[in-house]
């Protein structure tokens, strides 16, 4: 029974890797994850957001250079530590 399961797991890992790759993640890392923990990795891969969505979030927010909390890119003062922060030009594209 162990030989059959050992032979099937790499193929199950491919399913997880394929789903994650379509969402902009590393296929090889997700293949390893899916091969070793398929029961956990499959629902995890299905619940992933597209990597483009994560990129959009990073364009809108940035860390405060003083306290490290997340602040809007356009902020001139940190809402947490109340220190003035330098403006950052947004990269559009």
DAVENRA-V825976 format. One record per helix or strand of 2 or more residues. SS is the DSSP state (H for helix, E for strand). FROM is the first residue (numbers start at 1). TO is the last residue. If there is no record, write none. Layout:
SS,FROM,TO
SS,FROM,TO
This chain:
H,2,22
H,27,36
H,38,47
H,51,60
E,61,63
E,70,72
